[in-house]
Amino acid sequence: MDETLFEKGLAKRKSTLGAEYVEANLAAADDFTRPFQEAMTAWCWGFGWGDEVIDVKTRSMMNLAMIGALGKMHEWETHCRGAINNGVSKEEIRAIIHVVGIYCGVPQSLECFRVARKVLEERDLL
C-alpha cells in the first residue's frame, strides 16, 4: 500500500466524515476487514478525494447523487453528514434528491428524503 496516499486519504476521510467516525471504523477493523479499510482509505480518499481539481463541496454533492442513485442508503446517510461538513446546504441536498427522483425514480428520492430528514434533524437544520 502507498503510505503517502493512505495518510492523505486518512486526513481527507477524517475531514469529511469526522475523526471519531473514521477512528471507530479503523479500530473495528480486524484481520479480515483491515486490508480493505486501508486500501479504501488510500484509493477512495487519498487518490480520489486527494485530487484537488474538484473541491470537497462539489465532490460531496456528486457522491450524494451517485450513492443515492445506487440506493446505498447506509452510505448515503454517512455521506449526507459529510456533505454538511463540507458546506452543502439543506437546499442543495433537497435539489440533489430532486435529481435522484427524476433519474432514478420517486421511491428512491423518498428514501433519500427520509434519511436526509434524520441527518438534518440531528444537526438541528430542520
Phi, psi and chi 1 to 4 in degrees:
 res  aa     phi    psi   chi1   chi2   chi3   chi4
   1 MET       -  142.3  178.9 -178.1   54.9      -
   2 ASP   -77.3  107.9 -176.9  -29.3      -      -
   3 GLU   -63.3  -34.3 -165.3   62.9   34.6      -
   4 THR   -64.4  -45.7  -57.3      -      -      -
   5 LEU   -64.4  -37.6  -86.9 -177.9      -      -
   6 PHE   -62.6  -47.6  177.3   80.8      -      -
   7 GLU   -64.3  -42.4  -69.2  -57.3  -36.9      -
   8 LYS   -61.8  -44.5 -173.7  177.6 -163.7  176.8
   9 GLY   -65.3  -39.9      -      -      -      -
  10 LEU   -61.0  -42.9 -171.9   59.1      -      -
  11 ALA   -64.4  -44.5      -      -      -      -
  12 LYS   -64.5  -43.0  -71.0  -72.8 -174.5 -178.7
  13 ARG   -62.4  -44.6 -168.7  175.3  175.7 -161.8
  14 LYS   -66.8  -38.0  -74.5 -179.1  177.0 -178.1
  15 SER   -63.1  -39.9  174.5      -      -      -
  16 THR   -83.8  -49.3  -65.1      -      -      -
  17 LEU   -94.3  -13.0  -58.0  179.6      -      -
  18 GLY    98.2  134.7      -      -      -      -
  19 ALA   -60.1  -41.1      -      -      -      -
  20 GLU   -60.8  -45.3 -174.4  176.8  -44.3      -
  21 TYR   -61.8  -47.8  172.7   84.1      -      -
  22 VAL   -66.2  -45.3  173.4      -      -      -
  23 GLU   -63.2  -36.5  -71.6  166.4    9.2      -
  24 ALA   -64.8  -41.4      -      -      -      -
  25 ASN   -63.6  -44.7  -89.4  -90.7      -      -
  26 LEU   -67.8  -38.1  -67.9  172.6      -      -
  27 ALA   -66.9  -31.2      -      -      -      -
  28 ALA   -79.1  -13.2      -      -      -      -
  29 ALA   -68.2  141.6      -      -      -      -
  30 ASP  -120.9 -171.0   55.3   21.6      -      -
  31 ASP   -58.6  -27.9  -70.0  -18.8      -      -
  32 PHE   -76.9  -42.3 -177.2   64.0      -      -
  33 THR  -102.3  -17.9   60.9      -      -      -
  34 ARG   -57.5  -44.1 -173.4  172.0  -64.2  105.4
  35 PRO   -57.8  -37.5  -26.7   36.6      -      -
  36 PHE   -69.0  -44.6  179.7   77.6      -      -
  37 GLN   -56.3  -44.3  -79.0  -71.7  -38.2      -
  38 GLU   -67.9  -44.3  -68.1  171.2   -9.7      -
  39 ALA   -65.3  -43.5      -      -      -      -
  40 MET   -64.2  -39.4 -178.7  -94.1  -53.0      -
  41 THR   -64.3  -43.6  -60.2      -      -      -
  42 ALA   -68.6  -49.0      -      -      -      -
  43 TRP   -75.9  -58.3  179.2 -114.0      -      -
  44 CYS   -67.4  -49.5  -64.1      -      -      -
  45 TRP   -89.4  -37.3  -67.2   96.4      -      -
  46 GLY   -79.1  -52.3      -      -      -      -
  47 PHE   -76.3  -52.2  176.4   75.8      -      -
  48 GLY   -71.5  -62.7      -      -      -      -
  49 TRP   -74.1  -19.7  -77.7   74.9      -      -
  50 GLY   -76.0  -13.3      -      -      -      -
  51 ASP   -75.1  116.7  176.4   -9.1      -      -
  52 GLU   -83.3    4.7  -57.3  -65.7  -26.3      -
  53 VAL   -63.8  -39.1  173.7      -      -      -
  54 ILE  -108.5  127.1  -59.6  171.8      -      -
  55 ASP   -68.8  160.0   63.5  -86.9      -      -
  56 VAL   -64.9  -33.6  -65.6      -      -      -
  57 LYS   -64.0  -48.4 -179.4  178.5  176.8 -178.3
  58 THR   -62.6  -42.4  -58.0      -      -      -
  59 ARG   -60.6  -41.7 -158.6  172.5  -65.3  -86.8
  60 SER   -63.1  -40.3  -80.3      -      -      -
  61 MET   -65.0  -41.1  -65.4  170.7   79.5      -
  62 MET   -61.7  -44.3  -68.5  168.3   55.3      -
  63 ASN   -60.7  -44.2  -86.4    9.9      -      -
  64 LEU   -59.9  -41.7  -71.9 -179.1      -      -
  65 ALA   -65.1  -46.7      -      -      -      -
  66 MET   -70.1  -45.3  -69.5 -176.4  -68.8      -
  67 ILE   -68.2  -36.2  -64.1  168.3      -      -
  68 GLY   -62.7  -41.3      -      -      -      -
  69 ALA   -62.7  -35.8      -      -      -      -
  70 LEU   -76.7  -16.5  -68.8  169.6      -      -
  71 GLY    74.2   24.0      -      -      -      -
  72 LYS   -90.8   79.8  -54.9  -59.7 -177.7 -170.2
  73 MET   -70.8  -29.4  -60.1  -43.7  -64.3      -
  74 HIS   -63.2  -46.0  178.1   76.9      -      -
  75 GLU   -68.9  -33.5  -70.6  -60.3  -48.0      -
  76 TRP   -62.8  -42.0 -158.8   90.0      -      -
  77 GLU   -61.7  -45.7 -178.4  175.8  -21.6      -
  78 THR   -59.9  -45.4  -61.9      -      -      -
  79 HIS   -77.2  -20.3  -80.5  -83.3      -      -
  80 CYS   -66.9  -44.3 -172.2      -      -      -
  81 ARG   -60.2  -45.6  -72.4 -173.0 -173.6   96.7
  82 GLY   -62.3  -38.4      -      -      -      -
  83 ALA   -62.6  -41.6      -      -      -      -
  84 ILE   -62.9  -42.6  -66.9  167.4      -      -
  85 ASN   -59.1  -30.5  -68.1  -17.1      -      -
  86 ASN   -92.5   11.3  -74.1  -23.3      -      -
  87 GLY    93.8    9.2      -      -      -      -
  88 VAL   -77.2  128.1  178.8      -      -      -
  89 SER   -84.2  165.8   70.2      -      -      -
  90 LYS   -57.6  -41.4  172.1  179.2   71.3  173.8
  91 GLU   -66.2  -37.9  -67.6   76.8   14.3      -
  92 GLU   -69.2  -38.0  -71.1  167.5  -36.2      -
  93 ILE   -61.5  -44.6  -68.9  169.8      -      -
  94 ARG   -59.4  -44.5  179.6  176.7   48.8 -131.7
  95 ALA   -63.2  -38.5      -      -      -      -
  96 ILE   -62.3  -44.2  -67.5  163.1      -      -
  97 ILE   -63.5  -36.4  -64.6  170.7      -      -
  98 HIS   -60.3  -42.4  -70.4  169.1      -      -
  99 VAL   -64.3  -41.7  171.9      -      -      -
 100 VAL   -58.1  -43.2  169.8      -      -      -
 101 GLY   -62.2  -42.5      -      -      -      -
 102 ILE   -64.3  -45.6  -68.5  164.6      -      -
 103 TYR   -93.8  -20.2  -71.8   97.3      -      -
 104 CYS  -121.7   -7.9  -56.8      -      -      -
 105 GLY   108.5  152.8      -      -      -      -
 106 VAL   -60.5  -43.4  170.3      -      -      -
 107 PRO   -56.7  -38.1  -27.9   37.5      -      -
 108 GLN   -70.8  -37.8 -170.1   54.8   41.2      -
 109 SER   -66.3  -35.0   65.0      -      -      -
 110 LEU   -63.3  -38.8  -68.1  172.6      -      -
 111 GLU   -62.7  -43.8  -75.1  -65.0  -52.9      -
 112 CYS   -62.9  -43.5  -69.4      -      -      -
 113 PHE   -61.0  -40.8  -88.2  118.6      -      -
 114 ARG   -60.3  -47.0 -178.4 -174.8   58.7   75.8
 115 VAL   -71.4  -40.8  174.0      -      -      -
 116 ALA   -60.5  -41.4      -      -      -      -
 117 ARG   -57.8  -46.0  174.2  172.1  -67.5  -74.9
 118 LYS   -57.2  -49.3  175.0 -175.4  173.0 -170.1
 119 VAL   -65.9  -45.1  170.9      -      -      -
 120 LEU   -64.7  -36.7  -68.2  167.3      -      -
 121 GLU   -66.6  -39.8  -74.5  174.7  -10.5      -
 122 GLU   -58.0  -35.9  -71.8  172.2   -0.2      -
 123 ARG   -92.3    5.0  -58.7  -76.7  178.8  102.7
 124 ASP    55.9   42.2  -69.0  -38.2      -      -
 125 LEU  -106.2    2.4  -63.1  172.9      -      -
 126 LEU  -111.9      -  -82.5 -177.2      -      -
